[in-house]
Structure formats: C-alpha cells, structure tokens
C-alpha cells in the first residue's frame, strides 16, 4: 500500500487540502452509486431513500455521484438544509428549492406562479397559526384591555394550561377555562385552514409534475439535514410528506439516522403529554423515519485498502511513504476526518522544517502523534502532561504483540550496549485505569504498533527532549477551548508498575566502590553503612516505574489526604503535573498507599530498601542504574544544573535501570519502608516493622545532590514525620499482591 515518491516533501511547499465533497470516486463507491442511480430510474414512485452515515462518512460525495448518473431528462433539485437553518421557515425554503429546479427545467409557468403564491400565503397561516390573540375577545372576564399576545407557534393541547399560567403570572388573574376554550377554538380554526391550503398545494404540485416533468422524474437530494436544529430538520421531513402520493418523485435524504431520530423525539416531546400533565406513549424517532423512508441505505465501512489508496492520493509528495498508512489505519473510515487530520500534519511538518526541527522531528512519528490527537483526544491530553507515557504505551503494545506472535521487532536489550538486561525480559506493565482508557480507544494500539522495525517511526529509545518537540508542535494545532472545558484531565492516579524477577542480587558497596565514593567527596561514615556488600535473595515483586507524581498524588489530596507544603489547597504548583511530588513525609507516603489500596482494592506499599536497590542497580552491583561511569545526561543531579524536579522519565531511556525503572538516580530522594539498620540486610530482623519508631531509609539522591549521593548503594535516613523539598517516593507490591493488569 505504500506509495512511491520523494522521501521528503519540498520545504517550500505546504499542501493544504480542501474540505469539500467530491464528485470523484476515491473510495470505490462506484457499485453503490450505480445501484442507487438505477433505483432512482426504475423503482416505483413516489420513493424516499435514506442515505445513512455519520458526519464526514461520504454521504454528500455519494449523492453528488448519483446525481451525475441521472438521465438528462430528469429534474434534479439539491437542497443543503444546513445553509437555510437560520430561515424562519425551513420547510418553505425547501419547497421553493424544488419549485425552482422544476422552473429551471421547464421555464416559468402559471402553475409554478400559483404554487409560489400558495407558499407565501401559507406563511401568513403558518406563523403560529398566523394568529395574534386579542385578550379582549377571550371573554368578559378579561376585558381589562386589548392586550395582544403573538404566539410563536400554535401550542399543542397539553401546553394550553401552561399558556394560561403564564398569562396569570403577567397579572391577568381572571384567565380561566373560558380562555382556554377560546384559544382552542382559534387553534382548531387555523389548523383547518392550514390543512386545506396544503391539500390544495399537493394537488397542484401533482398536476405540475404530470405536465412538465413526466415522463422523466423529479429527484430531490436533501443534504446535511442532521446538522440542523431538531425542529428545523423535522420541518423538512414534514414537507416531504406532501409528496408521498405524487408519482414521479424520488427523494434521497443524507442524514445520520440516530441524530435525526433523537431530534424527532425532542421536537415532539410535548405532544406526548395530555392536558392534565400525564405522559402517553412518546413518539419513537426511528419508527417516525421508517414511515417516511421506504429504502434505507447505510454508507458501508471503508475497507482499509480503499482508505489507504484514498489517503495516499491526497498528497502528491509525502515526507515519508509510510505516513499515509498511519492515518488510514489509525483514523477509521471517516474521509472528512482523515482529510482534516492530514491537513494538520502537513501544516505542522511545514512548521517543523521552517523552525529547523527537521533533524529532531521525524515525519512518521509526527504522523502518529497527530493521529492520536484526533483519534484519542483524552489519551493525547494525558500525553501532553506526561510525554514519557507514549514510550511506555508503545513498549507495552510491542511486548503484547510479540507475546501474541505478531512478529513485532524486539526492543534492544542493551539500549545502545551501555547496560545488560536481566536474563528474562520482564513484561511491560500499565496501570489498570490507563488500560481501561486505551481499551476504549483501540486506535492507539493500531497507531503505535505500526512500523516496529523502523527506528525513525518509534518512540521507545528517543530522549525526553525529542519527545517534547512533537507535543510542542501539536499544541499549535489545538482549537481554543471554552472556559468550562479547560480543566486539565487527571492522569491515571494508579502508578505504572514494573515487574522485578525473583532471584539474588548484590546489595551494598564493594571496598573499591566505597573508596572511590570517599575519594569523590562522600562522607566515610555514611559510606561505611553501605558495607559489607552481600547477596540478598528476593521473591518476585512489582515496583513503580516512576516516582509518584503531583497529578497522581492530587487525587489522594482531593479525597482528604494532607496537601504537601507548597500546594495551594489541593492544587499543585502550575506546570508540575508530571513531576514527582515532594515535601511528603514517610507517614504521608504510607497514608497514600493505604488510600490507593482502598481506592483500587489492591495492596500497594512502600518498597523495602532491598527491593529499591535491586530495581535501581540490577543483579550485578553496578554503581548507577546504567553502569559504573556517571553520565551527566542520564540523571537530574547537581551535575545537570537544573536545580529543580523534572518530569518523570525525562532522562529515559538512557538513565533507566536494567529493569526499565526511571529516575532512580537523582530527581528526588525516595522513601523506603525500611528502618535504618546496619548491614547485612535481613527482612525478618524487625527493620520492616511499620509500627516501629526510628529513622526510615531514603534512596536515590535528588536534583540538589551530586552524583556520589545518587549511587544505587547510597543510604540516607530521615525521621518519618520529616519533610524536605527534595523527598518523594514510589510504590511497590509483592507477587501475591500483584496489581490487576500488571
């Protein structure tokens, strides 16, 4: 399906596509067009055909192609209902459009003049009955004066009582049953006049068709009916009833069946009420349409191959030949939505080239982000606040595809050869609430799994800065939101977990590592507490891929948790959604875990310091997560010069541990469950007693510490009720307490 052509679009050209319907068959509608055109020519008349489909599915284009297929002796009328939505009487505009189509074919005749005159006379009758009610005529009881009330419509019987109540509120307290009878008589009189006028119109129109259209046919196309207000759409449907007994007439109505059916029910809601306020059987919108439409035709789903050809043909030169497939596979079968999304992509790609982002921004990746922006807007909102989530979701679906034998490329185990992976590759975990969202939007999986063997099409191994460039671009294509819609959606409050396999690991520092740390300036008394290095055996467990973020912690605060210092009530500092929560004590972290357990019915807790160290260093006792040589671009420590927290995952993947855990070097110190006790580590010696008093262990260093304090073996301690602007935490769970979906 890939289209051959230039690998890059010319920087001087930015192609923007029009959003108009087409007469060209780019979606293989030919069999349907031929069938509908034959029905228009051969079926018994009168006939009404419903062309059903959602917005942008191709209804207009299909009907335009049918119109072109009609014989030349046929009279065709095209009515864009939406263009006349502001007309006071839409049904009259519709009937005039039909008359003008006949006039264009046959010339102006006396019959046509008469019909036009009848339509405008109907205007005087139709305006709420063309009645202005003079209260003085309603009876002697209300003869206070000639107060006139112009009704906007002739009310159904159930509304007469309401009308009287409104008159009484206006100060006319004597209005009563006599007034209701007077209004009812006036209503009946005008209704009879309207019916008589419409019957005369129908008879004359029938004669007109026999005289000036036959032996051909009148084919009327009604488009965009579902974009009108419900009462306006119903006006046109009611007008079509004038022609149900007129031979030679065919109607094709392009509409979204569900939208119109709901509109009918809304329009006639009041008619289901009796005078005493009780409700009788309501009007069923679907059955109402069945009485008008004899032949329903549903726009068929567009096959992936046809959509692929359609998208490829939209642009003469794609930046990469793989880009069309992203939109064809990721956006479903709505041609108009696809064209709008492609336009967004073309604009942003042109912007990337002009802003010299061409080397950082790859077109296939940009196409994926733009497609997600359209197909999964809620997920895209999450990505804007936590870009690293896109890498994690891609890795999840890639691993899932490999497990299912889909032949997806395996992720590089060594990540550039700088570190070794565990012998068994752990499965990627996503929180259950995020999985629930993704399951409701399967397009995300379709998009991120495309082209797994092309490095320039994937996100797993790119830096946070590269990721950020894509969202900096796509923000330029966001429509302004109403004030009430600007509230930021919550990130999944449940943490993303990583599975750590059962087995031994080396805990603590070797004498050589200890001497090196002291030489680099570490306090020798603190380093002494990292010794001796010893082997610890751990069962399989889960640990948070990232520290708990402000956005995740906010859900806890909003339900009664203590807000951290620096927050304004339950609001964290602006722009720090995806950064680790800080200024939380060990007690606060434990309270959060208990709240999370109650919220999810699972068993989260703080990790022991042994669990934390294994997740950070792997099995081989390396100094930092990635190896034995510090890299300034791998972590948020003093060497990075940032001096503040950064979004979780900003230093991924280069700073990740062998198990894929992020931010275990720097960013924030992290609370562990353990009491600060001498080595060797023994889980059953009382150090994991949650009720015991004493200092608790902190691990990992922070943005305010240099690399020697961010070593995987480095231990620090703090009292459990203490706060610090560089302390946060992450959660853990044992295999027996495995989070659902992990």
N, C-alpha and C positions, 0 to 999 in steps of 0.2 A: 504494500500500500504506500510505501514511501515514495515521495515524489523526487525525481532527479532535478538538479538545478544547482545554482550557486550556493556555496556553503554559507555565505554571509550576504545579508541584504546590503545594498549600497547605502553608505552612511548619508548620502544626500537625499535619499528618498524615504518618506514616511507614508506608507499606504494606509488610508483610512477608508473603510468600506461603507457604502450607504446602507440604510436600514429599511429599504423599500422592498415591497413584494416584487417578485419577478415573474415574467412570462416564460422564462427559460426553464426547462425541466432539469434541474441539477440534482434532484433527489429521487429520480426514477419514478415519478408519478404517472408516467405515460399510460400504464394499464388502467389506472383509476380514472384518469381524465377521459380516456376513450369510452370506458363503461358509462360514466355519468353523462357524457355527451350523447351517447346512444339512447340512454333512458330519457333524456330531455326530448329526443326526436321521436321515440317510438311508444313510450308509455301512455296509457290513458290519462287524460287530463280532466279536471284540474289536479295538480300534483304538487306537494310540498316536500322538498328533500332537505333534511338536516345534515349539514357538513360539520361534524363534531370534532373538536380538538381544543387543546389548551392554548393559551396565548403564545404566539410565536411558533406554532407547530406546522404552519404552512397552509392554513385554510385559505387565506387570501390568494396566495400563489396558485393553489389548486383551482379555485373558482375562476381566476383570470384565464387559466389554460383551457378550462371548459368553455368559457365564453368565446375564445378564439376558434373553438372547434364547431361552433354552431353554424348552420346553413345561413347563407347571406340573406335569404328572405325572412329570417326570424327577426323579431324585435327584441332587443336586449336592453334591460334597464339595470343600472348599477346604483345601489344606494348605500353610502357609507354612513351608517346610523350614528356613529360617534361624532361625526362632523356637525350633526344637527342636534346634538344633545342639549344645547342651550336654547333651542327653539321652544316657544311656549307650547306648541302642539306638534310633537314629532310625527304623529301619525299623518298629519296633513302634509308635512314636507315629504313624507314617504309617498303618499298618493300622488302628489304633484310631480315627483320624480318619474313615477310610472307613466303619467299622462304625457309628460314632456318627451319621454322615449318614444311613445306612440306618435306624437306630433312630429318628431324628427323624421320618422319613417314615412308618415302618410301626409304630412302637412297639416296646417290648422284647419279644423272642420267645425261646423256648428255644434256637432255632438261634443267635441272637446271643449268648446267655449262654455257649453251648458254645464258640463261636469266641473270645470274650474269654478264657475259661478256657484254651483251647489256646495263645493268645498268651502268657499268663503262665507256662504250663508250659514253653513254648519258651524263656523267659528262663533257666530252670534248665539247659536244654540248651545254649543259645547262649553263655553265658559261657565263652568259650574252651573250648567243649565242655562246660561245666559240670563240668570235671574239676579235681580237686586231686590232683596226683600224689604218692603216698607212695613215697619212695625205697626204703623197706624192702621194697616189693613188686616192685622192679625186678630183684631177683636177689640171691643170697647175697653177691656180691662187694661190694655196697654196703650191707650190713646194719649199718652203724655206728650207725644210729638212725633213728627215724621222722621224718626231715626232710621237711617238706611244701613243695612249690612250687606256688603258684597261678599258672597261666598266664593272661595277658591275652587270649590267643587260641589257637586250635589252629594250630600252625605248619605251613606247607607243608613238603613233604619236604626241600626244599633248605635249610631252616633247622634241621632236627634236629641236624645236625652242629654248628652254631653253639651250639645249646642245650647239647649235651654239653660243648663247650669252656667255656661259662660255668659249668657245674656243676663242671668241673675247676678253674677259677680259684677257685671258692668253697671249694676244699680237698677235694673229693670226687674224688680222683685215680683211683679204680678204675672210674669210669664208662666204659663201652666199648660195643661193638656190641650186647651183650645189652640194655643200657639203651635204645639207640635202637630196637631191636625192640619192647621193652615199650611205649615211648611211641607207636610207630607203631600197635601193636595197639589201644591205648586210643583213639588218634585215629580210627582206622577205625570202631571200635565206636560212638563218639559221632556220627560223621558219618552213619552208617546211621540212628541214632535221629532225628537232625535231619531227614533226608530223609523218613523215614516220617511224622514229625509234620507237615511242610509239605505232603506229599501229602494227608494227611487234612484239613488246613485248606482246601486248594484245593477238594477235593470238596464239603465242607460249604458253602463260600462260593458255589460254583456253584449248589447247591440253594437257598441263601438268595436269590440274585438271581432265579432262576426263580420262586420262591414270592412274593416281596414287592416286587420292582422291576418285573418284566415286567408288561405289555407296554411300559412305559417303559424308560428306560435309566439306568444309573449313569454319570455324567460326573464324573471326578475331575480337579481342577485342582491342579497342583503348581507352586508359585511359589518363586523365589529359591533354586533348587537350586544355582546356580553360586556362591552366597555361602557355602555350607557348606565345611567341610574335605573334601578329596577322598574320604577313606574314608567319611565320613558320606553324601555325595552318592551314592556307589556303593551304599550300603545301601538307599537308596530305589529306585534302579534295579533292584537285585536283587529287592526286594519286588514291584515291578511285574511281574516275570516270573511271579509266582504267578497273574496274571490273564490271561496271554496266550492261554489256552484257554477263558476264561469269556465266553460270548456276553452281549451287552447292556452291556459295559463299554467306556467311552471315556476315555482319559487325554489331557490337554493338559499338556505339560511346558514351562514357561517357563524358558529357560536360554540361557547363552552357550555355543554349541556348542564353541568352541575351549577354553574354560576346563574344561568337563566332560571333554572328550576327553583333555586333559592330566592331569586328576585321575584318570581311569581308568588311564592308563598308569602314573602314580605309585603308585596303590593296588595294582596287580598286578605291579609291577616285580619283586618277589621270586619271583613264580610263574614267571618266565621262566628261573629258574636251576635246574639239576639238582643232584642230591646231591653230585656231585664239583665243584661250583662253576662249571661251564661254563654259557654262556648259550644258550638256544634262542630261537626266534623270539619277540620280545616281543609283548605284546598291543597291538593298534592301537586307540587310543581312538575314532577316527572310525568304524571298522568295528564296534566294540562298540555304539556308538549306533545304527548302521544296523540292527542285529539287534533292537533294542528299539523304535525309532521307525519306523513304517511311512510316515508322511506328514510330511515336513519343511516348515515354513512360516517363511520369513525375513521379519522385520519390514522393510518396504520403506523406503528412504531417504525422508525427508520433503521434499517439494518446497518450494522457497524461498517460494512464495506461501502455502502452508499454514502453514509455520513463521512467516512474517510475521504472518498472522492470529492464530496461536496466541500469539505474544509480545505483540502489540497488545492482545489480550483479557485478558492477565494483570493489567493495571493500569488502573483507571478513569481516572486523570488522570496522564499522563506529563508530566515537566517540559518536554520538547520533543517534538513529534510525530515527530521523526527518530530518537529514541532506540531504539524497538523494532527498527528496521531494522539498527542496529549489532549487536544481539545475534542477530537472525535470520540475518544474512549472515555474521557472524564466528564463530559457535559451532557451525555444522553442524547435524545433525539429532537431537541428543540432548535431548529435552524436559526431563528432570530436571536436566541440567547447565545448561540455559538458565535454568530457574527459580531455581536456586541462585545463578547469576551475577546475575540481575536482583535478587534479594534483597540481594546485596552492594551493588549500585549504589544501590538505594533507601535502604539504611542510610547509605551514605556521602554521598548527596545530602542526606539529612536532617541529617547531621552538618555538612556544609558550610554549610547555611542557619543552623544554630544557632550556628556559630562565626563567623558574619558573613563567610564566604568567598564569598558568593553573587555578588558582582561580579567576583571574580577567577577563580572556578571556573565554567566553562560546562558544562551537563549533557551536551551531545553529546560534548565532549572527555572528560569523566569516563567516559561510557559506553564510549568507545574504549579508555581505559586499563584499565578493569575487564575488558573483553572480552579484551584482550591478556593480562592477568594470568591468565585462565582458559585461553585457547586456546594461548598460547605462553609457558609459565612460565619457560623458560630465557631467552628474549629479555627477558621482564619483569625477571628478575634483573639482566641487563645494564643495563637502563634505570634501575633503582634506583641503580646506581653511576655512571651517566653519562647524565643526563637528556637532554642535548643530542642523544644518538643518535636519539631519537624524531623530532626535527625533520629530521635528515639522512635517515632512512629514509623519512619521508613525502615529502621532496623528491625522493628517488631514484625512488620509485614514481610520483610525479606526473609527473616528466620522462619516465619509461619509458612511462607511459600516453599522454602527449602524442605521443611518437615513434611509438606504435602507432596513433595516430588515434582514441584513445578519447574525445576531446573534453573532457579534463580542463582546468580553468582554468589558464592560465599564471600562474606566480608573478610578482608585481610586480617589474619590473626595477629600479626606483629605490628600492624599500624605503622608501616614505614620501617620496620625492623628495629625499633628502639626498645621494644619490650617483648617478653614472651607471654603467651596466653596459657591459661590452665589447660591441662591435658584434655578435659572435656569442655567444649564450648557451652557456656550457660545460656539458657533461653532468655530472650528479652522480655521484660515484664512491663506492663502498663497498668495504671490504676483502673479499677472496675468502672468508675464513673466516666472516665475518658473512653474506655472501650464501649460503654453504652452509647455515648455520643457518636463514636465512629461507626458503630453498627447501624445507626440510623442514617448515616451518610456514607454508603458504600463506595461512592465516587472517590473518596480519599484513598482507599486501598487501590482502586484502579489506577489512580494517577501516580502514586508514589512507587508502585511496583514496576512501572514502565522503564525499559532500557536499563536493567540492573548491571549490565556489563559495560556500560559507558560511564566512566568516571565523571565526565562533564554533565551527566544527567542526574547525578545523585548527590545527596547532602551529608551522608554519614561521616565522611572524612574531611569536610571543609571546616575552616575556622569559624568562630563566632562572628568575627568582623565580616567575613564573606557572607555568612547567613544574613547578617543585619542589612547588608546592601540591598538584598531583594525586598525586604519589608520597607526600607526607606523609599524604594521606587514605587511599590504598590500603594503606599499611602497617598501618592499623588493622584491615584485613580479612584479614591473613595469619595462618594457623594456626601455632601453635608447632611448630617442627621438632625432631626428635630430635637429640641432640648430634652424632651421627655425620653428620647431614645438613646441619649448619650451615656447612660450609666454603663460602666465597664462590666462586662460579663465576668463572673467568677471563674477562675481557673479551677480545675478539679481539686477539691480540698484533700482528696486521698493521695498520699505520696506514691510516686513511681518506685517500684522495688526491683532489686537485682538479686538473683539467686547466687549464693556463695556455696560451692560444693563442699561436701564433707571431706575431712582429711586433716593432716598435720600442717603446721606452718612454723616458721622461725619467728619467735617473739623476742623483742629487745635488741640491744646493740652488741656487736662483737667488740672486743677490746680495740681493734683497729678503727672501727666506726666511732667508738667513744673518743679515742684520741683525736681523730680528725675533727669531731664536733667541738672539742675543747680548744683545739688549735684555731678553729674558726670563730671562737669567742663565746661558746656555750659555757654556762656555769657548771663546774665539775661536780658540785654536789647534786645538781639536778641530773646530770648525765649518769652519775653513779646509780641512780634509781632505775635506769634503763637496763641494768645488768643484774645477773648474767643473761646472755641470750640463751633461750631454751626452747624446746619443741612443745607446742601445745596442740592437742587433738580437739577438733571441734566438729560437732554434727552439722549437717546442712542447715542453713538458715537464710533469711532474706534481710537485706538492708536497703535503706533509701538510696536511690541513685544520686540524689541531690540533698543538700540540707533543706529543711522545711522553709518555705518562702513566706514573705509577708502576705501574699494573696491567700495562701493555704491557711496560715495562722489566723487571718482575719475572720474566717468562718467560725473559728473557736471563740474569738473575742465577741463576735456578734451574738453568740449564744451564752454569754455570761463569763467568758474567760477574762482574766486580767489583761488589760492592754499594756504593751511594753512601753517603757519610758521613751518619749519622743513621738508617740502617736497622739493624734487628736481624737480622743474617744475611741471609736472603732475604725478610724481611718489612718492608714499607714502613710508615711511621707510620700508625696506625689512622685510618680515615676519609678517607684521601687517595688512594683508588683512582683517581679521575678527574682528579687534579691533576697538573700537569707534574712529571716527575722533575727533581730539582735536584742540585747537588753532583756533577755529572758533568763530567769534563774533555773537551777536544776528542778526545783519544785514546780515551776511553771511548765517545764518540758514534760514532767511526769503527769501533770494535770491535763496537758494537751493529749497525751497518749490515752489517758483514761476517757477523755471526751471522744476521741477518734474511735475508740473501741465501742463506746455506746452508740455512736453515730453509724458505724458500719457493721456492728455485730461481729467484729473480728478481734484479734488480740495483738495490737501493736504495743511496743515498749521501746525504751532506750536500748541501744546496743551495749553489750559489755565491752570493756576496753580491749579484750582479746578479739572479739568479733570486729570491732572497729579497725584494729591494726591489721588483721588478715585481709579485710576488704580493701584497705589502703595500700598494702605492700605486696600482696600475693603470698606465695608459699616460700619464696627464696630469700627473704630477709633483705631486700633491696632498701636503699636509703629513702628514696622518694618514689612516688607512685609509678613513674615511668622508667626509673633506673637509678644509677649511682652518681650521675652527674647532674647538677642542678641546671635547669633551663629557665631563663627569665621570662620567656614567652609561654611557659607552661602553667603558671600559677599566679594568683593575686597575693603576692607578698610585698614587703618593702622594696624589693628589687624592681618590681613592676612600676613603682612610682605613682600608683593610683590613689592610695591612702583612703580608700572607702570600699564598701562592699560592691561587688559586681554581680550581674545576673548569673544565676546558677547555670553552669555549662558554658560560660563564656570562654573558658580555657580548654574546652573539649574540641577534638578528641586527644590532642597532644598531651594534655595533662591528666588524662584518665588513668585509673588503676588497671591492673591486668583483668579485673572483672568488669570493667566499664563504669566504675563509680567515679563521679566527678567531684571536684572541689574538696578533695581530701588533703590537699596541700594548700594552706592559706585560705583566704577569703574570710572565714570565721573559725574561731575555736569551737569545738563541738563537745557538748556534754555526753558522757557515757554513764551507764548505770552504776559503774563500779566505784567502791570506796578506794581511796588512795592507800594502797598497802604495798609492802615490799615484794619483790620477785623471789622465787618463781610464782607465776600466776596460777592460782588454784580456785576454780569457780565455787568449790564447796567449803571454803575456809571462812565464810561469813562476809566476804567483800561484796557479795551480790545481795545482801540483806537490805531490802528497800527501806525498812523501818529503822535501820541503824543510823546513829549520828556520826558526823565526821565529814571531812572534805571528800568531794567527788572528783573523779579524773576528767580532765579536759584533754582533747587531742586535736592535732592538725595545724595549729598556728592560725594567724589571721593576717589581714591586709596590713596590720600595724606591727607585724613581726617579720624579721628576716628569715632567710631560708634555713638557718640552723635550728630555729624553733619550730619549723614546719616539717621536720623529718617525721617519717612514719612511726619511729620508735619514741619520739619525744613525748614526755608525760608532764602534765601540769595539773595543779589542783586548785580548787576554789570551794568555798563553803556553799552548801546547797541553796541558801537563800540570797546569794550574792548576784549582782547584775554587772554587766560590762558591755560597752558598745561594740565589742568585737567577739561576743559569745553567742552562738546559736546552737542548733542540734539537728540531728537526723534520726529517723526511727528504724526499728528492726522488728523482725518476727521470726519465730522458730518454725521448723518444718511442720510441726503439729499444729502451729497457729497460722499456717500459710494463708495469706490473703487470697480471697477468691479472685480468679482471673490472673493470678501470678504464676 
